[in-house]
């Protein structure tokens, strides 16, 4: 039988509405067990109305920090005392911790996305002069920022609402002068794919229970890389079509795993490794719930 944690043991949580679907507790508890650290990581389902109060009382309720997910990331940015340059550029926070009693914020989605590509498609950035990003929401902001930080020269942001794509392109155009960043409507996508070295889906389309993403990768260059931040199912229809065509692909689970590591280091005092054992553990959980099975 597990022994009760000492009252001084650090604890963190995933804060969302809903939050119970998150695999973050599975990831962090794996690392806690692996490194024999006395601590815990749990769920906190908090409504938007209750979120500011929950954050205000975070420390007094015994938390050393936590992760923030939908729909709270932008609200969290406005509640921290200070934020990293990445979080400020995105206007959103997904990781909270305390320094000298002050609440700090970061957005580790950027680091998670880049680390996932580095792990599964080494050298991708040296072969990516042009990227096409599908979507213009919070995930797209993190992906576009990461690509620009890695030196990608041309980025097309494609969204069904053209104005949102253009607004995002303008935002990053001001941060990265000299780069070619443009917003486009969905009807422009067929004309952009033949010149795209990297295609990234940041929308929820293709996710289990959501409409299929209606994008055919057949016109992409033979050397193109296709990645999808969706990880339920593990192989989305977009990735399956790209793989069948012989293109390199990167799934979304790696981003989830890698974005968790910086927070764990802040809360529990050591930087964990995204190992095959962790990957297999999360995959087994996904498949056990049948959500991670192929369509």
Secondary structure in CASP SS format (residue, H / E / C, confidence):
PFRMAT SS
TARGET T0000
AUTHOR 0000-0000-0000
METHOD secondary structure of the structure
MODEL  1
X C 1.00
X C 1.00
X C 1.00
X C 1.00
X C 1.00
X C 1.00
X C 1.00
X C 1.00
X C 1.00
X E 1.00
X E 1.00
X E 1.00
X E 1.00
X E 1.00
X E 1.00
X E 1.00
X C 1.00
X C 1.00
X C 1.00
X C 1.00
X C 1.00
X C 1.00
X C 1.00
X H 1.00
X H 1.00
X H 1.00
X H 1.00
X H 1.00
X H 1.00
X H 1.00
X H 1.00
X H 1.00
X H 1.00
X H 1.00
X C 1.00
X C 1.00
X C 1.00
X C 1.00
X E 1.00
X E 1.00
X E 1.00
X E 1.00
X E 1.00
X E 1.00
X E 1.00
X C 1.00
X C 1.00
X H 1.00
X H 1.00
X H 1.00
X H 1.00
X H 1.00
X H 1.00
X H 1.00
X H 1.00
X H 1.00
X C 1.00
X C 1.00
X C 1.00
X C 1.00
X C 1.00
X C 1.00
X E 1.00
X E 1.00
X E 1.00
X E 1.00
X E 1.00
X E 1.00
X C 1.00
X C 1.00
X C 1.00
X C 1.00
X H 1.00
X H 1.00
X H 1.00
X H 1.00
X H 1.00
X H 1.00
X H 1.00
X C 1.00
X C 1.00
X E 1.00
X E 1.00
X C 1.00
X H 1.00
X H 1.00
X H 1.00
X H 1.00
X H 1.00
X H 1.00
X C 1.00
X C 1.00
X C 1.00
X C 1.00
X E 1.00
X E 1.00
X E 1.00
X E 1.00
X E 1.00
X C 1.00
X C 1.00
X E 1.00
X E 1.00
X E 1.00
X E 1.00
X E 1.00
X C 1.00
X C 1.00
X H 1.00
X H 1.00
X H 1.00
X H 1.00
X H 1.00
X H 1.00
X H 1.00
X H 1.00
X H 1.00
X H 1.00
X H 1.00
X H 1.00
X C 1.00
X C 1.00
X C 1.00
X H 1.00
X H 1.00
X H 1.00
X H 1.00
X C 1.00
X C 1.00
X E 1.00
X E 1.00
X E 1.00
X E 1.00
X E 1.00
X C 1.00
X C 1.00
X C 1.00
X H 1.00
X H 1.00
X H 1.00
X H 1.00
X H 1.00
X H 1.00
X H 1.00
X H 1.00
X H 1.00
X H 1.00
X H 1.00
X H 1.00
X C 1.00
X C 1.00
X C 1.00
X C 1.00
X E 1.00
X E 1.00
X E 1.00
X E 1.00
X E 1.00
X E 1.00
X C 1.00
X C 1.00
X H 1.00
X H 1.00
X H 1.00
X H 1.00
X H 1.00
X H 1.00
X H 1.00
X H 1.00
X H 1.00
X H 1.00
X H 1.00
X H 1.00
X H 1.00
X H 1.00
X C 1.00
X C 1.00
X C 1.00
X C 1.00
X E 1.00
X E 1.00
X E 1.00
X E 1.00
X E 1.00
X E 1.00
X H 1.00
X H 1.00
X H 1.00
X H 1.00
X H 1.00
X H 1.00
X H 1.00
X H 1.00
X C 1.00
X C 1.00
X C 1.00
X C 1.00
X E 1.00
X E 1.00
X E 1.00
X E 1.00
X C 1.00
X C 1.00
X C 1.00
X C 1.00
X C 1.00
X C 1.00
X C 1.00
X C 1.00
X C 1.00
X C 1.00
X C 1.00
X C 1.00
X C 1.00
X C 1.00
X C 1.00
X H 1.00
X H 1.00
X H 1.00
X C 1.00
X C 1.00
X C 1.00
X C 1.00
X C 1.00
X E 1.00
X E 1.00
X E 1.00
X E 1.00
X C 1.00
X C 1.00
X C 1.00
X C 1.00
X C 1.00
X C 1.00
X C 1.00
X C 1.00
X H 1.00
X H 1.00
X H 1.00
X H 1.00
X H 1.00
X H 1.00
X H 1.00
X H 1.00
X C 1.00
X C 1.00
X C 1.00
X E 1.00
X E 1.00
X E 1.00
X C 1.00
X C 1.00
X H 1.00
X H 1.00
X H 1.00
X H 1.00
X H 1.00
X H 1.00
X H 1.00
X H 1.00
X H 1.00
X H 1.00
X H 1.00
X H 1.00
X H 1.00
X H 1.00
X H 1.00
X H 1.00
X C 1.00
X C 1.00
X C 1.00
X C 1.00
X C 1.00
X C 1.00
X C 1.00
X H 1.00
X H 1.00
X H 1.00
X H 1.00
X H 1.00
X H 1.00
X H 1.00
X H 1.00
X H 1.00
X H 1.00
X H 1.00
X H 1.00
X H 1.00
X C 1.00
X C 1.00
X C 1.00
X C 1.00
X C 1.00
X C 1.00
X C 1.00
END
